[in-house]
Amino acid sequence: MVMTTAQSRRVDYSESTRNALVDSAVALFTEHGYAATSLDAIARRTRVTKGALYHHFSGKQALFEAAFDAVESGVIARLGQVVTGPGDAWDRAMSALRGYVGVCLEPDYQRIVIHEGPVVMGWERWRAAEEHFSYGLVKAALEALIAAGEIEALPVEVTARVLFGALSTGATIIATAEDPERAGAEVSLTITRVLEGMRVTRLR
């Protein structure tokens, strides 16, 4: 079925409205937190009616989860370019690690993904969402290191899950630290040392 120009415009408008609502939700949840952010405030910031908001989202939690997905998707897109980009596999992995630590210092990631996510979504659902977004990237980086002969051929699934757990814990450490910059440096150093312990010894 071919879509008419009018239908296409309505679809585009609907999609742009939804995206604008999500952008507003990310901004307000980051600034004020989930509990202190009302749907009225999100609708006002987006310059739409509350009815228009309900056309796209069933309620505040659904909008929060869309904001969560938007933040996570943006992070994975950025880090994915590093992991799958050109250059030495080890250098790419180290760049991705530094990039991840940098992400953990960003206010929207800290507030929405680390602090609010487990509370609003429930721990099990939050953890499943985290794995959905992040685990595949960790596994891809690990497989690239093994394929390049940089680290030992360890069991990929188990090793990737251990590293994913370490990165997730590191994110919480950074987000809850009195000095997040220092905590980020310490997390980066620790995980680098873990990876170096897996590295194949050879003359360089």
N, CA, C and O of each residue as an XYZ file, in Angstrom:
816
protein
N       0.850     -1.197      0.000
C       0.000      0.000      0.000
C       0.882      1.242      0.000
O       1.747      1.390      0.863
N       0.669      2.125     -0.954
C       1.472      3.332     -1.073
C       0.881      4.415     -0.180
O      -0.321      4.674     -0.220
N       1.718      5.036      0.614
C       1.268      6.079      1.518
C       1.142      7.404      0.767
O       2.035      7.774      0.005
N       0.031      8.118      0.980
C      -0.139      9.416      0.342
C       0.754     10.447      1.007
O       1.282     10.221      2.096
N       0.919     11.603      0.327
C       1.746     12.678      0.880
C       1.192     13.140      2.220
O       1.953     13.363      3.161
N      -0.127     13.286      2.316
C      -0.752     13.724      3.567
C      -0.516     12.721      4.686
O      -0.220     13.096      5.821
N      -0.651     11.422      4.347
C      -0.398     10.389      5.349
C       1.056     10.412      5.802
O       1.352     10.277      6.989
N       1.959     10.586      4.837
C       3.380     10.632      5.154
C       3.702     11.790      6.085
O       4.492     11.651      7.019
N       3.078     12.942      5.818
C       3.309     14.105      6.680
C       2.798     13.866      8.095
O       3.434     14.275      9.066
N       1.648     13.201      8.211
C       1.107     12.903      9.534
C       2.021     11.959     10.303
O       2.239     12.128     11.502
N       2.552     10.964      9.599
C       3.480     10.023     10.235
C       4.739     10.756     10.694
O       5.211     10.550     11.811
N       5.278     11.613      9.826
C       6.480     12.373     10.175
C       6.224     13.268     11.379
O       7.054     13.358     12.284
N       5.066     13.933     11.384
C       4.719     14.826     12.498
C       4.576     14.030     13.786
O       5.058     14.448     14.839
N       3.909     12.878     13.700
C       3.719     12.041     14.879
C       5.059     11.579     15.437
O       5.271     11.586     16.649
N       5.960     11.178     14.545
C       7.275     10.712     14.980
C       8.084     11.852     15.588
O       8.762     11.662     16.598
N       8.016     13.029     14.984
C       8.765     14.167     15.516
C       8.215     14.588     16.872
O       8.971     15.005     17.749
N       6.884     14.478     17.047
C       6.282     14.801     18.343
C       6.747     13.820     19.407
O       7.088     14.214     20.522
N       6.759     12.538     19.055
C       7.217     11.526     20.007
C       8.673     11.776     20.393
O       9.023     11.723     21.572
N       9.518     12.048     19.406
C      10.929     12.303     19.689
C      11.108     13.533     20.575
O      11.954     13.549     21.468
N      10.301     14.562     20.318
C      10.391     15.775     21.129
C       9.970     15.504     22.571
O      10.571     16.031     23.506
N       8.944     14.687     22.748
C       8.521     14.315     24.098
C       9.621     13.559     24.830
O       9.871     13.799     26.011
N      10.269     12.656     24.127
C      11.361     11.892     24.745
C      12.522     12.810     25.095
O      13.107     12.683     26.170
N      12.862     13.728     24.206
C      13.947     14.682     24.491
C      13.620     15.522     25.728
O      14.480     15.749     26.580
N      12.377     15.976     25.816
C      11.965     16.758     26.989
C      12.024     15.915     28.260
O      12.442     16.392     29.315
N      11.604     14.663     28.146
C      11.639     13.765     29.298
C      13.072     13.542     29.770
O      13.340     13.562     30.971
N      13.986     13.331     28.839
C      15.397     13.148     29.206
C      15.902     14.377     29.954
O      16.539     14.249     31.000
N      15.624     15.558     29.426
C      16.098     16.795     30.048
C      15.513     16.985     31.446
O      16.237     17.313     32.386
N      14.206     16.778     31.583
C      13.562     17.033     32.876
C      13.848     15.938     33.901
O      14.040     16.232     35.081
N      13.878     14.684     33.464
C      14.241     13.617     34.406
C      15.681     13.792     34.886
O      15.987     13.523     36.048
N      16.559     14.242     33.997
C      17.950     14.475     34.384
C      18.053     15.606     35.389
O      18.789     15.509     36.371
N      17.322     16.670     35.145
C      17.422     17.856     36.006
C      16.712     17.681     37.344
O      17.237     18.075     38.386
N      15.513     17.089     37.315
C      14.681     17.055     38.518
C      14.478     15.658     39.103
O      14.060     15.533     40.254
N      14.763     14.609     38.334
C      14.480     13.261     38.797
C      13.079     12.821     38.424
O      12.230     13.643     38.081
N      12.841     11.530     38.492
C      11.557     10.964     38.073
C      10.404     11.450     38.946
O       9.382     11.902     38.429
N      10.559     11.362     40.248
C       9.464     11.678     41.156
C       9.027     13.139     41.053
O       7.842     13.448     41.176
N       9.981     14.027     40.828
C       9.683     15.463     40.821
C       9.315     15.992     39.437
O       9.113     17.195     39.273
N       9.227     15.120     38.448
C       8.876     15.533     37.084
C       7.462     15.071     36.750
O       7.153     13.881     36.829
N       6.616     16.008     36.381
C       5.225     15.677     36.050
C       5.048     15.571     34.536
O       5.822     16.134     33.762
N       4.024     14.844     34.139
C       3.686     14.773     32.717
C       3.274     16.145     32.189
O       3.528     16.470     31.029
N       2.643     16.943     33.036
C       2.271     18.304     32.635
C       3.514     19.103     32.258
O       3.511     19.824     31.261
N       4.580     18.976     33.056
C       5.818     19.712     32.786
C       6.445     19.255     31.478
O       6.953     20.071     30.709
N       6.410     17.947     31.225
C       6.985     17.420     29.982
C       6.178     17.913     28.784
O       6.750     18.309     27.769
N       4.857     17.890     28.902
C       4.002     18.369     27.805
C       4.241     19.863     27.545
O       4.336     20.290     26.394
N       4.337     20.649     28.620
C       4.585     22.083     28.459
C       5.915     22.339     27.771
O       6.007     23.169     26.867
N       6.940     21.625     28.202
C       8.259     21.836     27.599
C       8.264     21.467     26.121
O       8.964     22.086     25.320
N       7.483     20.462     25.770
C       7.400     20.006     24.382
C       6.437     20.862     23.559
O       6.430     20.800     22.329
N       5.622     21.664     24.258
C       4.609     22.507     23.612
C       3.538     21.678     22.903
O       3.141     21.962     21.773
N       3.090     20.645     23.613
C       1.965     19.834     23.136
C       0.967     19.697     24.269
O       1.280     19.996     25.421
N      -0.226     19.249     23.943
C      -1.228     19.011     24.981
C      -0.923     17.700     25.700
O      -0.196     16.846     25.193
N      -1.487     17.568     26.872
C      -1.315     16.318     27.604
C      -1.973     15.167     26.848
O      -1.515     14.026     26.915
N      -3.062     15.480     26.122
C      -3.703     14.459     25.304
C      -2.779     13.947     24.227
O      -2.765     12.753     23.930
N      -1.996     14.853     23.633
C      -1.023     14.435     22.616
C       0.033     13.532     23.231
O       0.485     12.571     22.610
N       0.422     13.856     24.468
C       1.394     13.005     25.166
C       0.836     11.601     25.358
O       1.521     10.608     25.115
N      -0.427     11.531     25.801
C      -1.042     10.217     26.035
C      -1.293      9.456     24.733
O      -1.477      8.239     24.749
N      -1.301     10.162     23.623
C      -1.419      9.480     22.330
C      -0.187      8.603     22.083
O      -0.271      7.566     21.425
N       0.947      9.034     22.617
C       2.208      8.315     22.379
C       2.624      7.421     23.549
O       3.263      6.388     23.348
N       2.261      7.820     24.764
C       2.724      7.083     25.952
C       1.570      6.865     26.919
O       0.734      7.745     27.123
N       1.540      5.682     27.507
C       0.442      5.330     28.405
C       0.542      6.029     29.758
O      -0.452      6.133     30.477
N       1.728      6.507     30.105
C       1.910      7.161     31.398
C       3.354      7.541     31.618
O       4.172      7.448     30.704
N       3.675      7.973     32.834
C       5.017      8.491     33.118
C       6.084      7.398     33.051
O       7.191      7.642     32.571
N       5.759      6.211     33.524
C       6.767      5.151     33.478
C       7.100      4.780     32.036
O       8.264      4.555     31.705
N       6.086      4.715     31.178
C       6.336      4.394     29.770
C       7.232      5.459     29.134
O       8.106      5.145     28.326
N       7.007      6.707     29.503
C       7.832      7.792     28.976
C       9.234      7.727     29.549
O      10.207      7.999     28.846
N       9.345      7.368     30.822
C      10.679      7.185     31.410
C      11.449      6.093     30.679
O      12.630      6.258     30.373
N      10.777      4.978     30.400
C      11.464      3.877     29.726
C      11.895      4.277     28.323
O      12.935      3.822     27.846
N      11.114      5.119     27.654
C      11.516      5.628     26.342
C      12.731      6.540     26.481
O      13.628      6.514     25.639
N      12.761      7.351     27.550
C      13.918      8.207     27.810
C      15.151      7.356     28.112
O      16.247      7.641     27.629
N      14.964      6.326     28.902
C      16.046      5.379     29.219
C      16.602      4.773     27.933
O      17.816      4.739     27.729
N      15.710      4.297     27.073
C      16.134      3.691     25.805
C      16.885      4.695     24.935
O      17.864      4.342     24.277
N      16.426      5.939     24.934
C      17.079      6.964     24.109
C      18.498      7.235     24.589
O      19.421      7.344     23.783
N      18.670      7.344     25.900
C      20.007      7.591     26.450
C      20.921      6.405     26.163
O      22.050      6.581     25.705
N      20.433      5.202     26.432
C      21.248      3.999     26.202
C      21.580      3.825     24.722
O      22.712      3.486     24.379
N      20.610      4.052     23.847
C      20.847      3.887     22.409
C      21.915      4.852     21.916
O      22.764      4.493     21.099
N      21.863      6.084     22.423
C      22.870      7.064     22.033
C      24.253      6.656     22.464
O      25.217      6.806     21.713
N      24.358      6.140     23.669
C      25.658      5.691     24.189
C      26.195      4.516     23.380
O      27.365      4.500     22.996
N      25.339      3.541     23.126
C      25.776      2.356     22.387
C      26.191      2.716     20.965
O      27.144      2.145     20.434
N      25.487      3.654     20.347
C      25.859      4.088     18.996
C      27.243      4.719     18.994
O      28.051      4.449     18.105
N      27.519      5.554     19.981
C      28.822      6.217     20.065
C      29.946      5.230     20.335
O      30.980      5.251     19.666
N      29.735      4.359     21.329
C      30.789      3.406     21.675
C      30.931      2.316     20.616
O      32.024      1.797     20.390
N      29.820      1.976     19.971
C      29.877      0.966     18.923
C      30.770      1.386     17.768
O      31.449      0.547     17.176
N      30.779      2.668     17.441
C      31.654      3.168     16.380
C      33.115      2.979     16.741
O      33.953      2.742     15.872
N      33.417      3.084     18.029
C      34.799      2.894     18.487
C      35.178      1.420     18.427
O      36.236      1.061     17.913
N      34.296      0.565     18.963
C      34.592     -0.868     19.036
C      34.746     -1.493     17.650
O      35.615     -2.340     17.446
N      33.911     -1.081     16.702
C      33.927     -1.699     15.374
C      34.688     -0.872     14.339
O      34.711     -1.221     13.158
N      35.298      0.203     14.773
C      36.005      1.081     13.841
C      37.342      0.532     13.398
O      37.698     -0.597     13.736
N      38.088      1.327     12.641
C      39.389      0.888     12.139
C      40.461      0.944     13.229
O      40.275      1.558     14.279
N      41.565      0.296     12.951
C      42.699      0.373     13.877
C      42.904     -0.887     14.680
O      42.188     -1.876     14.524
N      43.888     -0.829     15.534
C      44.297     -1.940     16.377
C      43.191     -2.304     17.378
O      42.598     -1.423     18.000
N      42.921     -3.602     17.527
C      41.832     -4.057     18.393
C      42.049     -3.641     19.848
O      41.101     -3.255     20.532
N      43.282     -3.717     20.318
C      43.570     -3.341     21.704
C      43.340     -1.842     21.913
O      42.734     -1.430     22.902
N      43.822     -1.048     20.983
C      43.632      0.403     21.084
C      42.149      0.765     21.045
O      41.707      1.664     21.760
N      41.381      0.064     20.208
C      39.943      0.318     20.136
C      39.265     -0.019     21.461
O      38.404      0.721     21.936
N      39.665     -1.150     22.050
C      39.075     -1.559     23.329
C      39.398     -0.547     24.422
O      38.533     -0.213     25.232
N      40.631     -0.058     24.452
C      41.016      0.933     25.457
C      40.270      2.250     25.236
O      39.861      2.905     26.195
N      40.096      2.628     23.985
C      39.346      3.854     23.675
C      37.887      3.715     24.092
O      37.287      4.653     24.617
N      37.323      2.530     23.851
C      35.937      2.284     24.244
C      35.788      2.321     25.763
O      34.793      2.830     26.280
N      36.771      1.785     26.474
C      36.734      1.814     27.933
C      36.776      3.255     28.444
O      36.002      3.632     29.324
N      37.677      4.046     27.890
C      37.746      5.456     28.285
C      36.447      6.181     27.928
O      35.962      7.026     28.682
N      35.898      5.835     26.768
C      34.630      6.443     26.369
C      33.507      6.083     27.317
O      32.681      6.932     27.650
N      33.464      4.836     27.756
C      32.429      4.398     28.682
C      32.536      5.118     30.019
O      31.533      5.552     30.585
N      33.762      5.241     30.517
C      33.952      5.968     31.773
C      33.499      7.418     31.613
O      32.903      7.992     32.524
N      33.781      8.000     30.458
C      33.313      9.356     30.194
C      31.800      9.441     30.202
O      31.231     10.403     30.720
N      31.146      8.444     29.634
C      29.680      8.393     29.620
C      29.134      8.347     31.048
O      28.130      8.987     31.361
N      29.802      7.588     31.899
C      29.354      7.451     33.288
C      29.433      8.759     34.063
O      28.851      8.880     35.141
N      30.145      9.732     33.523
C      30.237     11.050     34.146
C      29.179     12.015     33.608
O      29.021     13.120     34.127
N      28.455     11.596     32.565
C      27.456     12.475     31.961
C      26.180     12.485     32.812
O      25.703     11.427     33.224
N      25.627     13.674     33.077
C      24.464     13.779     33.983
C      23.255     12.944     33.573
O      22.616     12.336     34.432
N      22.922     12.899     32.271
C      21.721     12.153     31.871
C      21.912     10.656     32.078
O      20.980      9.968     32.496
N      23.102     10.143     31.794
C      23.368      8.717     31.988
C      23.354      8.378     33.479
O      22.759      7.384     33.897
N      24.013      9.214     34.267
C      24.036      8.972     35.711
C      22.634      8.946     36.295
O      22.268      8.017     37.015
N      21.849      9.976     35.978
C      20.546     10.127     36.629
C      19.545      9.094     36.127
O      18.897      8.413     36.922
N      19.420      8.979     34.812
C      18.363      8.146     34.243
C      18.719      6.661     34.251
O      17.906      5.829     34.653
N      19.915      6.332     33.813
C      20.286      4.918     33.675
C      20.738      4.306     34.994
O      20.309      3.209     35.351
N      21.606      5.015     35.719
C      22.205      4.402     36.910
C      21.373      4.610     38.167
O      21.089      3.658     38.893
N      20.979      5.865     38.427
C      20.259      6.146     39.666
C      18.778      5.794     39.597
O      18.264      5.086     40.463
N      18.091      6.286     38.568
C      16.637      6.146     38.514
C      16.172      4.823     37.910
O      15.136      4.290     38.308
N      16.930      4.293     36.955
C      16.514      3.088     36.242
C      16.101      1.935     37.136
O      14.992      1.422     36.987
N      16.961      1.503     38.071
C      16.589      0.361     38.918
C      15.369      0.630     39.787
O      14.608     -0.290     40.088
N      15.175      1.889     40.195
C      14.055      2.241     41.070
C      12.748      2.270     40.288
O      11.748      1.696     40.717
N      12.761      2.936     39.148
C      11.539      3.111     38.363
C      11.134      1.817     37.660
O       9.956      1.461     37.641
N      12.099      1.125     37.091
C      11.805     -0.056     36.288
C      11.798     -1.348     37.095
O      11.267     -2.361     36.640
N      12.380     -1.318     38.283
C      12.582     -2.546     39.045
C      13.908     -3.158     38.647
O      14.307     -3.088     37.485
N      14.599     -3.762     39.618
C      15.970     -4.186     39.372
C      16.074     -5.202     38.224
O      16.949     -5.074     37.368
N      15.201     -6.194     38.200
C      15.303     -7.248     37.184
C      15.074     -6.697     35.781
O      15.804     -7.038     34.851
N      14.065     -5.851     35.629
C      13.782     -5.281     34.315
C      14.899     -4.328     33.888
O      15.291     -4.297     32.722
N      15.401     -3.560     34.840
C      16.518     -2.654     34.554
C      17.747     -3.440     34.108
O      18.404     -3.081     33.131
N      18.049     -4.507     34.827
C      19.222     -5.318     34.487
C      19.072     -5.924     33.097
O      20.024     -5.946     32.318
N      17.886     -6.411     32.792
C      17.629     -6.986     31.465
C      17.803     -5.925     30.386
O      18.345     -6.210     29.318
N      17.347     -4.704     30.655
C      17.499     -3.616     29.683
C      18.961     -3.263     29.495
O      19.406     -3.032     28.371
N      19.711     -3.220     30.584
C      21.143     -2.943     30.514
C      21.856     -3.992     29.666
O      22.696     -3.661     28.829
N      21.515     -5.251     29.888
C      22.137     -6.321     29.107
C      21.744     -6.207     27.639
O      22.567     -6.423     26.750
N      20.492     -5.868     27.395
C      20.021     -5.731     26.016
C      20.864     -4.712     25.258
O      21.226     -4.934     24.103
N      21.173     -3.600     25.910
C      21.923     -2.548     25.237
C      23.433     -2.792     25.267
O      24.100     -2.633     24.244
N      23.973     -3.170     26.405
C      25.425     -3.108     26.605
C      26.162     -4.431     26.438
O      27.317     -4.446     26.010
N      25.509     -5.538     26.770
C      26.241     -6.805     26.765
C      26.800     -7.147     25.389
O      27.941     -7.597     25.277
N      26.007     -6.936     24.342
C      26.464     -7.266     22.987
C      27.716     -6.500     22.597
O      28.580     -7.023     21.894
N      27.809     -5.257     23.055
C      28.978     -4.437     22.738
C      30.219     -4.960     23.457
O      31.304     -5.007     22.877
N      30.058     -5.348     24.709
C      31.174     -5.926     25.466
C      31.636     -7.223     24.798
O      32.834     -7.465     24.647
N      30.681     -8.039     24.407
C      31.014     -9.311     23.755
C      31.729     -9.074     22.424
O      32.685     -9.780     22.102
N      31.271     -8.088     21.649
C      31.898     -7.782     20.359
C      33.334     -7.321     20.554
O      34.223     -7.711     19.796
N      33.567     -6.489     21.572
C      34.930     -6.020     21.847
C      35.828     -7.183     22.253
O      36.980     -7.266     21.828
N      35.292     -8.078     23.080
C      36.058     -9.246     23.517
C      36.391    -10.153     22.345
O      37.524    -10.619     22.226
N      35.422    -10.410     21.481
C      35.652    -11.268     20.317
C      36.698    -10.658     19.385
O      37.499    -11.379     18.790
N      36.689     -9.328     19.259
C      37.686     -8.663     18.417
C      39.081     -8.822     19.002
O      40.045     -9.011     18.260
N      39.200     -8.747     20.320
C      40.500     -8.918     20.969
C      41.022    -10.344     20.807
O      42.211    -10.557     20.573
N      40.125    -11.308     20.932
C      40.530    -12.712     20.761
C      40.928    -12.975     19.315
O      41.954    -13.605     19.059
N      40.119    -12.495     18.361
C      40.403    -12.699     16.937
C      41.739    -12.072     16.535
O      42.443    -12.590     15.668
N      42.076    -10.956     17.174
C      43.335    -10.273     16.853
C      44.527    -10.882     17.580
O      45.664    -10.454     17.379
N      44.272    -11.877     18.422
C      45.355    -12.509     19.167
C      45.868    -11.657     20.316
O      46.967    -11.880     20.824
N      45.062    -10.673     20.727
C      45.495     -9.782     21.803
C      45.325    -10.412     23.181
O      46.141    -10.188     24.075
N      44.265    -11.198     23.352
C      44.063    -11.869     24.633
C      43.838    -13.354     24.397
O      43.578    -13.790     23.275
N      43.942    -14.115     25.466
C      43.791    -15.560     25.380
C      42.378    -15.933     24.920
O      41.429    -15.172     25.109
N      42.261    -17.097     24.323
C      40.964    -17.576     23.836
C      40.153    -18.140     24.994
O      39.964    -19.352     25.102
N      39.675    -17.247     25.860
C      38.874    -17.637     27.010
C      37.431    -17.903     26.582
O      37.033    -17.502     25.488
N      36.638    -18.573     27.426
C      35.217    -18.771     27.100
C      34.529    -17.414     26.914
O      34.425    -16.630     27.858
N      34.071    -17.149     25.718
C      33.591    -15.807     25.386
C      32.384    -15.410     26.218
O      32.352    -14.315     26.781
N      31.389    -16.287     26.303
C      30.152    -15.933     26.996
C      30.415    -15.598     28.461
O      29.955    -14.572     28.963
N      31.147    -16.459     29.135
C      31.423    -16.247     30.562
C      32.282    -15.001     30.759
O      31.992    -14.171     31.621
N      33.328    -14.873     29.964
C      34.233    -13.733     30.110
C      33.516    -12.417     29.834
O      33.715    -11.434     30.547
N      32.681    -12.401     28.796
C      31.942    -11.178     28.462
C      30.996    -10.795     29.594
O      30.847     -9.612     29.901
N      30.362    -11.773     30.210
C      29.427    -11.461     31.300
C      30.175    -10.966     32.540
O      29.685    -10.086     33.247
N      31.348    -11.522     32.802
C      32.157    -11.049     33.930
C      32.587     -9.601     33.690
O      32.501     -8.769     34.593
N      33.044     -9.303     32.484
C      33.462     -7.941     32.151
C      32.278     -6.981     32.174
O      32.399     -5.848     32.640
N      31.134     -7.437     31.670
C      29.925     -6.612     31.702
C      29.556     -6.274     33.137
O      29.199     -5.136     33.442
N      29.643     -7.267     34.020
C      29.354     -7.032     35.433
C      30.317     -6.033     36.050
O      29.918     -5.182     36.845
N      31.590     -6.142     35.680
C      32.587     -5.209     36.205
C      32.315     -3.787     35.731
O      32.434     -2.838     36.506
N      31.950     -3.637     34.462
C      31.659     -2.310     33.914
C      30.405     -1.719     34.549
O      30.361     -0.522     34.837
N      29.396     -2.539     34.768
C      28.156     -2.081     35.386
C      28.408     -1.632     36.821
O      27.894     -0.601     37.256
N      29.197     -2.409     37.549
C      29.548     -2.031     38.911
C      30.379     -0.751     38.914
O      30.198      0.117     39.768
N      31.289     -0.646     37.951
C      32.103      0.559     37.834
C      31.246      1.794     37.615
O      31.530      2.857     38.167
N      30.199      1.658     36.812
C      29.295      2.786     36.557
C      28.632      3.253     37.845
O      28.503      4.454     38.082
N      28.213      2.302     38.678
C      27.592      2.653     39.951
C      28.583      3.323     40.886
O      28.243      4.284     41.576
N      29.806      2.816     40.909
C      30.853      3.416     41.742
C      31.075      4.875     41.346
O      31.164      5.751     42.205
N      31.162      5.126     40.055
C      31.389      6.489     39.557
C      30.222      7.398     39.909
O      30.414      8.521     40.375
N      29.011      6.904     39.682
C      27.822      7.733     39.869
C      27.548      8.073     41.325
O      26.895      9.076     41.611
N      28.036      7.257     42.245
C      27.766      7.478     43.667
C      28.972      8.018     44.422
O      28.900      8.214     45.635
N      30.077      8.261     43.730
C      31.305      8.715     44.386
C      31.254     10.191     44.740
O      30.592     10.974     44.059
N      31.945     10.569     45.795
C      32.072     11.982     46.143
C      32.901     12.711     45.090
O      32.672     13.887     44.807
N      33.865     11.999     44.516
C      34.711     12.562     43.464
C      34.591     11.660     42.229
O      35.424     10.774     42.036
N      33.577     11.869     41.398
C      33.346     10.988     40.255
C      34.522     10.913     39.283
O      34.790      9.850     38.723
N      35.225     12.021     39.076
C      36.371     12.016     38.158
C      37.443     11.056     38.647
O      37.979     10.261     37.875
N      37.748     11.136     39.923
C      38.755     10.236     40.497
C      38.276      8.793     40.442
O      39.037      7.889     40.095
N      37.014      8.584     40.787
C      36.460      7.224     40.736
C      36.518      6.677     39.315
O      36.816      5.500     39.114
N      36.232      7.530     38.324
C      36.302      7.100     36.930
C      37.700      6.671     36.537
O      37.877      5.672     35.841
N      38.696      7.426     36.982
C      40.083      7.073     36.688
C      40.446      5.737     37.332
O      41.154      4.926     36.737
N      39.959      5.516     38.545
C      40.263      4.265     39.252
C      39.557      3.076     38.606
O      40.138      1.997     38.494
N      38.311      3.267     38.182
C      37.585      2.198     37.483
C      38.297      1.858     36.179
O      38.501      0.684     35.870
N      38.673      2.874     35.419
C      39.371      2.660     34.149
C      40.676      1.900     34.363
O      40.980      0.958     33.632
N      41.447      2.314     35.371
C      42.721      1.645     35.664
C      42.497      0.193     36.045
O      43.208     -0.693     35.571
N      41.508     -0.057     36.902
C      41.265     -1.427     37.380
C      40.855     -2.356     36.247
O      41.382     -3.463     36.134
N      39.921     -1.919     35.407
C      39.470     -2.785     34.320
C      40.563     -2.961     33.268
O      40.671     -4.023     32.655
N      41.366     -1.933     33.060
C      42.517     -2.070     32.155
C      43.479     -3.135     32.663
O      43.986     -3.945     31.887
N      43.727     -3.132     33.971
C      44.633     -4.135     34.559
C      44.055     -5.547     34.407
O      44.792     -6.502     34.160
N      42.745     -5.670     34.555
C      42.102     -6.980     34.365
C      42.319     -7.463     32.937
O      42.672     -8.623     32.723
N      42.111     -6.592     31.966
C      42.293     -6.963     30.559
C      43.760     -7.264     30.257
O      44.070     -8.191     29.508
N      44.641     -6.490     30.834
C      46.076     -6.748     30.629
C      46.475     -8.111     31.179
O      47.375     -8.763     30.649
N      45.792     -8.543     32.257
C      46.069     -9.870     32.819
C      45.665    -10.993     31.871
O      46.182    -12.106     31.967
N      44.749    -10.706     30.965
C      44.321    -11.705     29.964
C      45.167    -11.634     28.701
O      45.073    -12.499     27.831
N      45.977    -10.617     28.608
C      46.661    -10.353     27.343
C      47.746    -11.397     27.065
O      48.449    -11.853     27.967
N      47.852    -11.749     25.807
C      48.870    -12.698     25.372
C      50.227    -12.026     25.471
O      50.416    -10.910     24.987
N      51.181    -12.722     26.109
C      52.523    -12.160     26.257
C      53.294    -12.366     24.981
O      53.436    -13.486     24.490
N      53.800    -11.248     24.441
C      54.651    -11.335     23.251
C      55.502    -10.077     23.154
O      55.195     -9.046     23.752
N      56.562    -10.187     22.394
C      57.457     -9.044     22.239
C      56.740     -7.940     21.505
O      56.035     -8.193     20.528
N      56.914     -6.702     21.969
C      56.257     -5.550     21.354
C      57.308     -4.509     20.999
O      56.973     -3.451     20.467
